[in-house]
């Protein structure tokens, strides 16, 4: 008997997001599809404060009617009225051995999107009935295209591979000129309470940032800016992690993230250096610290307690931040401390953009 249901071309674990801007400045998901075990869940958006360039007066036509020209046809970009918040979920809070998650995100001009998770993404080990020298690889692939003046803030909770799992992920970001990208990508040791500290078979992660330039209709060129790869595999991964329970990367690009990028780099320059010494006589008058200096002093003390190590630099128009900590909570506190002090993520993407550091 033939099936009464229509045929489908969808594949398990595949999803697609296309965010467009409808007049006057309303972000709308023109495409939002997913299949098991992937799930995409929109939530309460962040309302943006009006910008002088997006007022009705600035967009009024000579005859008095209020019309808005979209960013891709106007030299002045439009600020959207709100920023959608989207949860990237998996059924059961993780993916099992051999699963393949593939997601495509396309952001039209002047749109913004915040994506996060509701908890760490678990990578489960294969069932005991699978007899193989190496478990099937669990894969996650993300492809993102960001149009001019659009912005993506991708800030999930860390990936948590269980003992015996094998995981690989690839994230490719194509960012057009004046596009904005912010990514937090981190992995933790697993279930330390069960003796699984860095006990997985392997973890591979690769982030690529591509610069897309050229005029529409003439074929756009692509130039790689950053390829950041992390490989954790082989014997004694735990011994090589030097007591750290989490390791991560932050990638920032675009004018919307310039303040945050500069903030990380400037704060890194103030870190105490090996061999540094105060050559004062000890009789100097202790000056009163400013509010910024007090914050920095408290942060440095907490970094030492939590075993936080980090570095930051500018690379080909991007800012790359690497960090590690003894435990996830220490890294979470440090990231939240830095982001809240600088302030732009909460202002431009709302509380949803900081949900992963709560």
MOBEL-V515275 format. One record per pair of residues at least 24 apart in sequence whose ideal C-beta (glycine too) atoms are under 8 Angstrom apart, sorted by sequence separation. I is the first residue (numbers start at 1). J is the second residue. D is the distance in Angstrom with one decimal. If there is no record, write none. Layout:
# MOBEL-V515275
i = {I I}
j = {J J}
d = {D D}
This chain:
# MOBEL-V515275
i = {11 12 13 14 53 54 183 205 206 306 310 332 333 10 12 13 15 53 54 204 205 226 305 306 332 53 93 95 161 204 270 308 86 88 93 94 95 97 138 140 142 144 146 154 155 159 160 163 203 204 306 51 84 86 87 88 89 93 94 95 96 97 98 138 139 140 141 142 144 146 148 151 152 154 155 156 158 159 160 162 163 181 203 204 225 272 306 25 50 83 84 85 86 87 88 89 93 94 95 97 135 137 138 139 140 141 142 143 144 145 146 147 148 149 150 151 152 153 154 155 158 159 161 162 202 203 204 267 271 80 83 84 85 86 87 92 94 96 97 135 136 137 138 139 140 141 142 144 146 148 149 150 151 152 154 158 160 202 203 48 79 80 83 85 87 90 135 137 143 145 148 149 151 152 160 163 202 302 303 48 77 78 80 134 147 200 201 202 302 48 77 97 146 163 167 179 47 48 146 162 166 168 171 173 175 177 198 24 47 48 121 146 164 165 166 167 168 169 170 171 173 175 177 299 302 46 72 111 121 123 163 164 165 166 167 168 169 170 171 172 173 174 175 176 177 45 46 72 103 105 107 110 115 120 121 123 125 144 162 163 164 167 168 169 171 173 175 176 200 45 71 72 97 98 100 101 102 103 104 105 106 107 109 110 112 113 115 116 119 120 121 122 123 124 125 126 162 170 172 174 199 299 45 46 70 71 97 98 99 100 101 102 103 104 105 106 107 108 109 110 111 112 113 114 115 116 117 118 120 121 122 123 125 126 161 198 199 299 45 70 98 99 100 101 102 103 104 105 107 109 110 111 112 113 115 116 117 120 122 125 198 44 97 100 102 106 109 112 114 115 116 124 197 24 42 43 96 108 123 161 207 209 268 25 42 43 95 107 187 198 268 24 42 43 107 123 159 176 207 209 268 23 41 42 95 107 187 267 268 40 41 295 23 40 105 265 40 41 174 197 264 265 21 40 189 265 21 38 39 38 39 38 39 189 25 27 37 192 261 24 25 26 27 37 265 25 26 27 29 36 37 189 264 25 27 189 21 24 27 188 189 261 262 264 37 188 261 21 37 187 260 186 187 186 187 37 186 257 38 185 186 244 37 184 185 243 253 19 38 184 185 244 253 94 135 183 184 185 252 253 134 145 183 251 252 46 88 97 120 182 183 251 17 34 97 182 183 250 251 252 181 182 250 251 77 78 181 182 249 250 267 77 107 181 249 180 181 249 250 179 180 248 249 264 31 72 125 179 180 182 247 248 263 72 178 180 181 247 248 71 123 178 180 247 71 173 175 182 246 263 175 246 260 263 244 245 244 245 246 13 244 245 246 260 241 243 245 248 259 27 246 260 25 27 246 250 259 260 13 15 17 19 27 12 13 14 15 16 17 18 19 21 257 12 13 14 15 16 17 18 19 20 21 158 256 13 14 15 16 17 19 21 226 16 18 21 158 225 226 11 20 225 19 225 226 228 256 225 19 226 17 77 151 151 151 211 209 19 186 188 72 186 184 182 158 184 158 153 153 153 151 151 155 155 157 153 155 156 155 120 114 112 114 116 112 116 114 114 116 117 116 83 85 83 83 85 83 48 46 47 46 45 46 46 46 44 43}
j = {35 36 37 38 77 78 207 229 230 330 334 356 357 35 37 38 40 78 79 229 230 251 330 331 357 79 119 121 187 230 296 334 113 115 120 121 122 124 165 167 169 171 173 181 182 186 187 190 230 231 333 79 112 114 115 116 117 121 122 123 124 125 126 166 167 168 169 170 172 174 176 179 180 182 183 184 186 187 188 190 191 209 231 232 253 300 334 54 79 112 113 114 115 116 117 118 122 123 124 126 164 166 167 168 169 170 171 172 173 174 175 176 177 178 179 180 181 182 183 184 187 188 190 191 231 232 233 296 300 110 113 114 115 116 117 122 124 126 127 165 166 167 168 169 170 171 172 174 176 178 179 180 181 182 184 188 190 232 233 79 110 111 114 116 118 121 166 168 174 176 179 180 182 183 191 194 233 333 334 80 109 110 112 166 179 232 233 234 334 81 110 130 179 196 200 212 81 82 180 196 200 202 205 207 209 211 232 59 82 83 156 181 199 200 201 202 203 204 205 206 208 210 212 334 337 82 108 147 157 159 199 200 201 202 203 204 205 206 207 208 209 210 211 212 213 82 83 109 140 142 144 147 152 157 158 160 162 181 199 200 201 204 205 206 208 210 212 213 237 83 109 110 135 136 138 139 140 141 142 143 144 145 147 148 150 151 153 154 157 158 159 160 161 162 163 164 200 208 210 212 237 337 84 85 109 110 136 137 138 139 140 141 142 143 144 145 146 147 148 149 150 151 152 153 154 155 156 157 159 160 161 162 164 165 200 237 238 338 85 110 138 139 140 141 142 143 144 145 147 149 150 151 152 153 155 156 157 160 162 165 238 85 138 141 143 147 150 153 155 156 157 165 238 66 84 85 138 150 165 203 249 251 310 68 85 86 138 150 230 241 311 68 86 87 151 167 203 220 251 253 312 68 86 87 140 152 232 312 313 86 87 341 70 87 152 312 88 89 222 245 312 313 70 89 238 314 71 88 89 89 90 90 91 241 78 80 90 245 314 78 79 80 81 91 319 80 81 82 84 91 92 244 319 81 83 245 78 81 84 245 246 318 319 321 95 246 319 80 96 246 319 246 247 247 248 99 248 319 101 248 249 307 101 248 249 307 317 84 103 249 250 309 318 160 201 249 250 251 318 319 201 212 250 318 319 114 156 165 188 250 251 319 86 103 166 251 252 319 320 321 251 252 320 321 148 149 252 253 320 321 338 149 179 253 321 253 254 322 323 253 254 322 323 338 106 147 200 254 255 257 322 323 338 148 254 256 257 323 324 148 200 255 257 324 149 251 253 260 324 341 254 325 339 342 324 325 325 326 327 95 326 327 328 342 324 326 328 331 342 111 330 344 110 112 331 335 344 345 99 101 103 105 113 99 100 101 102 103 104 105 106 108 344 100 101 102 103 104 105 106 107 108 109 246 344 102 103 104 105 106 108 110 315 106 108 111 248 315 316 102 111 316 111 317 318 320 348 318 113 320 113 178 254 256 257 317 318 150 323 328 216 331 335 345 328 356 331 345 348 349 348 349 353 354 356 353 355 356 356 328 349 348 350 352 349 353 352 353 355 356 356 348 350 349 350 352 352 348 349 350 350 350 351 352 353 352 352}
d = {6.7 6.2 5.7 7.1 7.6 5.7 6.7 7.0 7.7 2.9 7.4 7.6 7.6 4.8 7.1 5.1 5.8 7.8 4.5 7.6 4.6 6.8 7.7 7.6 5.2 6.9 6.0 7.1 7.0 7.2 6.6 4.9 6.4 5.7 7.7 5.7 7.6 6.3 6.5 7.8 7.6 7.5 6.9 8.0 7.3 7.3 7.7 6.1 7.5 5.3 6.7 4.3 7.8 7.0 7.6 7.3 6.8 7.3 2.9 6.3 4.7 6.2 7.2 6.7 7.7 7.9 7.0 7.3 7.0 6.9 5.0 7.4 7.2 6.9 7.8 7.1 4.3 4.7 5.3 5.6 7.6 6.8 7.7 7.6 7.5 7.5 6.8 6.3 7.8 4.4 5.7 4.8 5.0 6.3 5.6 6.4 5.5 6.2 7.0 3.7 6.2 4.9 4.9 5.3 4.3 5.1 4.4 5.1 4.7 4.7 4.7 5.4 6.0 5.3 5.6 3.7 5.6 4.6 4.8 4.5 5.8 7.3 5.8 6.5 7.8 4.4 7.2 7.5 7.7 6.2 6.9 7.0 8.0 7.9 6.3 7.9 5.5 7.6 7.7 6.6 7.1 7.0 7.5 6.9 7.9 7.7 7.1 6.7 6.4 4.4 7.1 6.9 7.5 7.0 6.9 4.6 6.1 6.7 6.9 6.2 7.2 6.0 5.7 7.3 5.8 6.5 4.9 5.5 7.8 7.9 5.8 7.8 7.6 7.9 7.7 7.6 3.4 6.7 6.3 6.5 7.3 4.7 5.9 6.6 6.3 7.9 7.0 7.8 7.4 6.4 5.2 7.4 3.9 4.0 7.0 7.9 7.1 6.0 6.9 6.2 7.0 7.9 7.8 7.4 6.4 7.5 7.3 7.4 4.9 6.4 6.9 6.0 7.3 4.7 4.3 7.1 7.8 7.2 7.9 7.1 6.7 6.9 7.6 7.6 7.5 6.1 7.5 7.6 7.0 6.5 3.6 6.7 6.4 5.0 5.1 4.3 5.1 5.0 4.9 4.7 5.0 4.7 6.5 4.6 5.5 4.2 4.4 4.2 8.0 7.2 7.6 7.9 7.1 4.5 7.8 6.8 5.1 7.7 7.9 6.1 6.2 7.1 7.6 7.2 7.1 6.8 6.5 7.0 7.6 5.8 3.9 8.0 5.2 3.6 7.7 7.0 7.7 7.3 8.0 7.3 7.7 7.0 4.4 7.9 6.7 7.4 7.2 7.9 5.4 5.3 5.0 5.2 4.1 5.7 6.2 6.9 6.8 7.7 7.0 5.0 7.9 5.6 4.9 6.6 6.7 3.7 4.9 7.3 5.3 4.6 4.4 4.6 5.2 4.9 4.5 4.9 5.1 5.4 5.3 4.7 4.9 4.4 5.4 4.9 5.1 5.3 4.1 7.8 6.9 6.7 7.9 6.1 3.5 7.8 4.0 4.3 7.2 8.0 5.8 7.2 6.5 7.4 7.8 7.1 7.9 7.4 7.8 7.3 5.9 5.5 6.3 7.7 7.6 7.3 7.4 5.6 4.9 4.2 6.5 4.8 4.0 6.3 5.8 7.6 8.0 8.0 5.9 7.7 7.5 7.3 7.6 6.5 5.3 7.7 6.2 4.5 7.2 6.6 4.4 5.6 6.8 6.4 7.2 6.5 7.0 7.2 5.3 3.9 7.6 5.6 6.2 4.1 5.5 6.1 7.5 4.8 7.6 7.7 6.1 6.1 4.3 5.2 7.1 7.8 7.4 6.0 7.4 7.5 7.8 6.0 4.3 6.2 7.3 7.2 6.9 4.9 6.6 5.8 6.7 7.1 4.2 6.6 6.1 7.3 7.6 6.2 7.1 7.6 4.2 7.6 6.7 6.3 6.5 7.3 5.1 4.9 5.1 6.7 7.1 7.9 6.7 7.3 7.6 4.9 6.4 5.1 6.1 6.5 7.2 6.4 7.6 8.0 6.1 5.0 7.3 4.5 6.9 7.9 5.6 6.0 6.9 7.8 7.8 5.2 6.1 4.4 3.4 6.2 7.9 7.1 7.8 6.0 6.0 6.6 7.0 6.1 2.8 7.5 5.4 6.2 7.1 6.8 7.3 6.7 4.9 6.9 6.3 6.8 6.9 7.7 7.8 7.6 4.5 7.7 5.9 7.7 5.4 7.5 6.5 7.5 6.6 7.6 6.9 6.1 4.3 7.0 6.4 6.4 6.9 7.7 4.4 7.4 7.1 8.0 7.3 7.4 7.8 7.7 6.0 7.6 6.8 5.3 7.4 7.8 7.4 7.9 7.1 7.9 6.9 3.9 7.2 3.9 7.9 4.6 6.9 6.9 5.9 5.8 7.3 7.7 3.1 7.5 7.8 6.9 7.9 7.1 8.0 5.7 6.7 5.1 8.0 5.4 7.3 7.2 7.1 3.9 7.3 7.6 7.4 6.8 7.2 6.7 5.7 4.7 5.2 7.9 5.8 7.4 6.5 7.8 6.8 5.3 7.5 4.3 4.4 6.8 6.4 5.5 6.8 7.9 6.2 4.7 5.0 5.2 8.0 6.2 6.5 6.6 6.5 5.1 7.8 5.2 7.5 7.1 4.7 7.9 5.1 6.7 6.0 8.0 7.2 7.8 7.7 7.9 5.3 7.9 7.4 7.3 7.1 8.0 7.2 5.7 7.3 7.5 4.6 4.8 4.7 4.7 4.6 4.7 5.2 4.4 6.9 6.2 7.5 6.3 7.5 7.3 7.9 7.0 6.3 5.4 5.9 7.9 7.6 5.2 7.0 7.5 6.4 7.5 6.7 4.4 4.6 6.2 5.2 6.7 6.2 5.8 5.5 6.8 7.6 7.5 6.8 5.1 8.0 7.5 5.8 8.0 7.8 5.0 7.8 6.9 7.2 7.3 6.1 6.9 8.0 6.6 7.9 4.7 7.4 8.0 6.2 7.9 5.3 5.1 7.7 6.3 4.8 7.8 4.6 7.4 6.9 6.3 7.0 7.5 4.8 4.9 5.3 7.2 5.4 7.3 7.1 5.5 6.1 3.8 7.9 7.6 6.0 7.8 2.5 7.6 7.1 6.1 7.5 7.5 6.8}
